[in-house]
Amino acid sequence: MAFTPYQLFLAGLMLITGSINTLSTKWADRQTSHFCDGSGTNITYEHPFLQAVGMFLGEFLCLLVFKFVWYSTARYRIERMVYKGDASSPIVRCWPINVQKDTRLVDGEQTFNPFIFWIASICDMLSTCLSYIALNYTSASSFQMLRGSVMVFTAILSVLFLRKKLTWKHWLGILTVVIGLTIVGVSDIIFSKQPEGSHTNTEKIAGDALILVGMLFTSFQVVYEERFIGKYNIPPLQAVGWEGIFGFCTLGLLLIPFYFIIVPTSNTGPDHRLEDISSAFCQMRGNWIIILATIGNILSIAFFNFAGISVTKELSSTTRMVLDSGRTLIIWIVSLALKWQSFYLLQVLGFIMLVIGMGIYNGVWEHLFRQFVTRPPISSERSQLLPSHDDVTVYESTENRSRDTNVPVVSVSDNINT
């Protein structure tokens, strides 16, 4: 049968919120406002570390959603004797909402040490900060396309640290993605003559390099999660929330010493500090669009994580990967429509190569060929790109994974959860 309305809603929500996440951040980066030094000069808003704190706040909201669903379905699960918490808890007894329905969002164990997410949050913090710095230097579409390098890095690190075995199809997919990334990078170098904001073309190229380094940290995060967190059957929404808490607290504390570090090339404030929170709020007060874009960034990352995890649960992780590729296309189209960047035909070729490579790596094209060419689809089958596999997420237990599954499905996310 076709997609259900709920599945279509989740797919649309993931596409829209995922696109808003990158576009709202870039929207804020393009704004100008004055500092509180009395000069009255409008300066470009550049506060990547504060924006990263906002991203972690959005991830923390996922934990609030998890707790809401957890307690709203608690009495129903107690009646069915599948509740894994304290049934005598006053919160459970006094919770005003009682949802009589099964939900897979709360499936999983609750016996784990939350501090296992701290290292993952540090990798996420490094990746996010580098990515947001890079977004000041490069275009939103190049930023999103270059994030596809996470698939390459994750595959290589999985071979090195997890002893994964890649087939020739996976290497072909990796090679195709590398070609696509090279084309996107070359298009930035050759054709993009216009500086990004107040930054030079050299800084734009440096921004592309920062994105690649950031995706390397994301790959370390994925490998760490599969190696040390994968043995626990933790609900993904809850896992994202815990990473948000640790990331928010860690980076929030680091903002204090960042204030006292002077960087001559920094545009965070009149004193050129690594991060100047007071100047950031002054700029927000002088330009309401920055506030709107910041709120959009926080809320979009929360809804994007919820939608992405739900898509993986309801459909498959490969469907999530395809939707994420569609998100890149939306960001590109919107950037062109708003005249944030110029159109370059070579970038189209790079995007196509990225999609083809990711499809080869994740087996999308092979499955589509088998389903629609070698035999007609059966009406009773679910119309999705791949069968639903719960074991694709690194947060779920590895005990039930197939012994033949040696290579994880990799998708581009704002962790993802950015």
C-alpha positions in Angstrom: 0.0 0.0 0.0 1.0 3.6 -0.3 2.4 5.9 2.4 0.1 6.6 5.2 -0.9 10.2 6.0 1.2 10.1 9.1 4.3 8.9 7.2 3.8 11.6 4.6 3.5 14.1 7.5 6.8 12.9 9.0 8.6 13.0 5.6 7.4 16.6 5.0 8.3 17.6 8.5 11.8 16.3 8.1 12.3 18.1 4.8 10.9 21.4 6.0 12.5 21.6 9.4 15.8 20.2 8.2 15.9 22.9 5.5 14.9 25.6 8.0 17.7 24.6 10.3 20.4 25.4 7.8 18.6 28.4 6.2 17.7 30.0 9.5 21.4 29.8 10.6 22.6 31.3 7.3 19.8 33.9 7.5 21.2 35.1 10.9 24.7 35.1 9.5 23.7 37.5 6.7 22.2 40.0 9.1 23.9 43.2 10.3 23.4 45.1 13.5 25.4 47.4 15.8 27.3 46.6 19.0 26.8 48.3 22.3 30.0 50.4 22.0 28.1 53.4 20.8 29.7 53.5 17.4 26.4 52.8 15.6 28.2 50.8 12.9 26.3 47.8 11.6 28.5 44.7 11.7 27.7 41.2 10.4 26.3 38.8 13.0 28.9 36.2 13.6 28.4 34.1 16.7 28.9 30.5 15.8 29.5 29.3 19.3 26.4 30.9 20.6 24.5 29.4 17.7 25.9 26.0 18.6 24.6 26.4 22.1 21.2 27.1 20.6 21.5 23.9 18.6 22.2 21.8 21.7 19.2 23.5 23.4 17.1 22.3 20.5 18.4 18.8 21.0 17.6 19.0 24.7 14.0 19.8 23.8 13.9 16.2 22.3 14.4 14.9 25.8 11.4 17.0 27.0 9.3 15.5 24.1 10.5 12.0 25.1 9.5 12.6 28.8 6.1 13.9 27.7 5.4 10.8 25.6 6.8 8.6 28.3 4.5 9.8 31.1 1.6 10.3 28.8 1.6 6.6 27.8 2.9 5.3 31.2 -0.5 4.1 32.6 -1.3 2.4 29.3 2.0 0.5 29.4 1.6 -0.3 33.0 -1.8 -2.0 32.2 -0.1 -4.0 29.5 2.8 -4.8 31.9 5.5 -3.4 29.6 6.3 -0.3 31.6 10.0 -0.2 32.5 10.0 2.6 35.0 8.7 3.1 38.5 5.0 2.5 38.3 4.5 3.9 41.8 6.1 7.3 40.9 4.0 10.3 41.9 4.6 11.8 38.5 3.0 8.7 36.8 0.0 8.7 39.1 -0.6 12.5 38.9 0.2 13.0 35.2 -3.0 14.5 33.6 -2.6 12.9 30.2 -3.4 9.3 29.5 -2.8 8.2 26.0 -4.1 4.7 25.2 -1.9 3.9 22.3 1.3 2.1 21.5 4.3 4.2 20.5 7.8 3.1 19.5 9.3 6.4 20.5 9.7 5.2 24.1 10.8 1.6 23.3 14.1 0.7 25.0 15.9 0.2 28.2 16.4 2.8 31.0 19.3 1.1 32.8 22.3 3.1 31.5 24.7 5.7 32.6 23.9 9.1 31.0 27.5 10.1 31.0 28.2 7.7 28.1 26.8 10.5 26.0 29.4 13.0 27.1 32.1 12.0 24.7 29.6 11.9 21.9 28.4 15.4 22.8 32.0 16.7 22.7 32.4 15.3 19.1 29.1 16.8 18.2 30.1 20.1 19.8 33.4 20.3 17.8 31.6 19.4 14.6 28.8 21.9 15.1 31.1 24.8 16.1 33.4 24.2 13.0 30.3 23.9 10.8 28.8 27.1 12.0 32.1 28.9 11.6 32.3 27.6 8.1 28.7 28.7 7.3 29.9 32.3 7.8 32.4 31.8 5.0 30.6 29.7 2.4 27.1 29.3 0.9 24.3 27.3 2.5 24.1 24.9 -0.5 27.9 24.2 -0.5 27.7 23.8 3.2 24.9 21.2 3.0 26.5 19.3 0.0 29.9 19.1 1.7 28.3 17.6 4.7 27.9 14.5 2.6 31.5 13.7 3.4 30.4 12.3 6.7 29.5 9.1 4.8 33.1 8.7 3.5 34.7 9.4 6.9 32.3 7.1 8.8 32.9 4.2 6.4 36.6 4.5 6.7 36.6 4.9 10.5 34.2 1.9 10.7 36.8 -0.2 8.9 39.7 1.0 11.1 38.0 0.9 14.5 35.0 -1.4 14.2 36.5 -3.9 11.8 33.7 -3.5 9.3 34.1 -5.1 5.9 33.2 -3.0 2.9 32.2 -4.6 -0.4 33.1 -3.2 -3.8 29.7 -1.6 -4.0 30.4 0.4 -0.9 33.8 1.5 -2.2 32.2 2.5 -5.5 29.7 4.6 -3.6 32.5 6.2 -1.6 34.4 7.0 -4.7 31.4 8.5 -6.3 30.7 10.7 -3.3 34.4 11.8 -3.2 34.1 12.8 -6.9 30.9 14.8 -6.1 32.6 16.5 -3.1 35.5 17.4 -5.3 33.3 18.9 -7.9 31.4 21.0 -5.3 34.7 22.2 -3.9 36.2 23.0 -7.3 33.0 25.0 -8.2 33.5 27.1 -5.1 37.2 27.7 -6.0 36.8 28.4 -9.8 33.4 30.0 -10.3 32.5 31.6 -7.0 34.3 35.0 -7.4 32.0 36.9 -5.1 33.0 36.9 -1.4 30.6 35.6 1.2 29.6 38.5 3.3 32.6 40.3 4.6 34.9 37.3 4.0 37.3 36.8 1.1 37.3 34.0 -1.4 40.3 32.5 0.4 38.3 32.4 3.6 35.4 30.8 1.6 37.8 27.9 0.6 38.9 27.7 4.3 35.2 27.4 5.2 34.8 24.4 2.9 37.9 22.8 4.6 36.3 23.5 8.0 33.2 21.7 7.0 35.2 18.6 6.1 37.0 18.6 9.4 33.7 19.1 11.2 32.3 16.0 9.4 35.3 14.0 10.5 34.4 14.7 14.1 30.8 13.7 13.3 32.2 10.4 12.0 34.1 9.9 15.2 30.8 10.5 17.0 29.0 7.9 14.9 31.7 5.3 15.4 31.9 6.0 19.2 28.1 5.6 19.5 28.0 2.3 17.6 31.0 1.0 19.7 30.0 2.1 23.2 26.4 3.1 23.0 25.1 0.6 20.5 25.1 -2.2 23.2 22.4 -0.4 25.0 18.8 -0.3 23.8 18.2 3.4 24.4 15.3 5.2 22.8 16.9 7.5 20.1 14.9 10.5 21.1 16.1 10.2 24.6 19.7 9.7 23.5 19.6 12.9 21.4 18.2 14.7 24.4 21.0 13.6 26.7 23.6 14.6 24.1 21.9 18.0 24.0 22.1 18.4 27.8 25.9 17.6 27.9 26.6 19.7 24.8 24.7 22.6 26.2 26.4 22.5 29.6 29.9 21.9 28.2 29.8 24.5 25.5 27.9 26.9 27.8 30.8 26.7 30.3 33.4 27.2 27.6 31.8 30.4 26.6 33.2 32.0 29.8 36.9 31.5 28.8 36.1 32.2 25.2 35.1 35.7 26.2 38.7 36.4 27.4 40.4 35.0 24.3 41.3 37.8 21.8 41.2 36.8 18.2 42.2 39.8 15.9 40.1 38.5 13.0 37.0 37.8 15.0 33.8 39.9 14.3 31.9 38.8 17.5 32.3 42.2 19.1 34.3 45.5 19.2 37.0 43.8 21.3 37.4 40.9 18.8 36.9 38.2 21.4 36.5 34.5 20.4 32.9 34.8 21.5 31.2 37.9 22.9 27.8 37.0 24.3 26.9 40.6 25.4 27.6 41.9 21.9 25.5 39.1 20.4 22.5 40.1 22.5 23.1 43.8 21.6 22.9 42.8 17.9 19.8 40.8 18.5 18.2 43.9 20.2 19.1 46.0 17.2 17.8 43.5 14.6 14.7 41.4 15.3 15.4 39.1 12.3 18.4 37.7 14.2 16.1 36.7 17.1 13.6 35.1 14.7 16.3 33.2 12.9 17.8 32.0 16.2 14.4 30.7 17.5 13.9 29.0 14.1 17.3 27.3 14.5 16.5 26.0 18.0 12.9 24.8 17.2 13.8 23.4 13.8 16.6 21.2 15.2 14.2 19.8 17.7 11.5 19.0 15.2 14.1 17.7 12.7 15.5 15.2 15.2 12.0 14.0 16.1 11.0 13.7 12.5 14.2 12.0 11.4 14.0 9.4 14.2 10.3 8.8 13.5 11.1 8.3 9.7 13.7 5.7 10.6 11.2 4.0 12.9 8.2 4.2 10.5 10.0 3.6 7.2 13.8 3.0 7.0 17.1 4.8 7.5 17.6 4.8 3.7 14.3 6.7 3.3 15.8 9.1 5.7 18.9 9.4 3.6 16.9 10.1 0.5 14.9 12.8 2.3 18.1 14.3 3.5 19.3 14.6 -0.1 16.0 16.3 -0.9 16.7 18.7 2.0 19.9 19.7 0.3 18.0 20.4 -2.9 15.5 22.6 -1.1 18.3 24.6 0.6 20.0 25.1 -2.8 16.8 26.2 -4.5 15.9 28.6 -1.7 19.4 30.1 -1.7 19.2 30.7 -5.4 15.7 32.2 -5.1 16.8 34.6 -2.4 19.9 35.4 -4.4 22.2 34.3 -1.6 24.4 32.7 -4.2 24.8 32.4 -8.0 23.9 29.4 -10.1 26.8 27.2 -11.3 26.2 24.2 -13.5 29.2 22.4 -12.1 27.5 22.4 -8.7 24.5 20.6 -10.2 26.9 17.8 -11.4 28.4 17.6 -7.9 25.0 17.3 -6.3 24.0 14.5 -8.7 27.2 12.6 -8.0 26.6 12.9 -4.3 23.1 11.5 -4.5 24.2 8.7 -6.8 27.1 7.8 -4.5 25.0 7.8 -1.4 22.4 5.7 -3.2 25.0 3.1 -4.2 26.5 3.0 -0.7 23.1 2.4 0.9 21.8 0.1 -1.7 19.0 2.3 -2.8 19.4 1.9 -6.6 19.9 -1.9 -6.3 16.7 -2.2 -4.3 14.7 -0.1 -6.7 16.0 -2.1 -9.6 15.0 -5.4 -7.9 11.6 -4.1 -6.9 10.5 -2.3 -10.0 12.5 -4.0 -12.8 13.1 -7.6 -12.0 9.5 -8.1 -10.7 6.4 -5.9 -10.3 5.7 -4.5 -6.8 3.2 -6.4 -4.7 0.3 -4.3 -3.5 0.5 -5.7 0.0 4.1 -4.5 0.4 4.8 -1.2 2.0 5.8 1.4 -0.6 9.2 2.4 0.9 12.7 2.5 -0.3 13.9 -0.3 2.0 12.2 -2.5 4.5 12.0 -1.1 8.0 15.0 -2.1 10.1 15.1 -0.8 13.7 18.7 -1.9 14.0 20.0 0.9 11.8 20.2 3.4 14.6 23.4 3.3 16.7 21.3 3.9 19.8 19.6 0.5 19.7 20.9 -2.8 20.9 23.3 -4.8 18.8 22.2 -8.1 20.1 19.4 -8.6 17.5 21.4 -7.3 14.6 22.0 -9.7 11.7 25.4 -11.3 11.7 25.7 -10.5 8.0 25.2 -6.8 8.6 28.8 -5.4 8.5 28.3 -1.9 7.2 26.0 0.7 8.8 23.7 2.8 6.7 24.9 6.3 6.8 22.8 9.4 6.2 23.5 13.1 6.5 21.9 14.6 9.5 22.0 17.8 12.0 22.7 15.8 15.0 21.9 15.6 13.6 21.5 15.1 15.3 22.3 18.9 12.9 
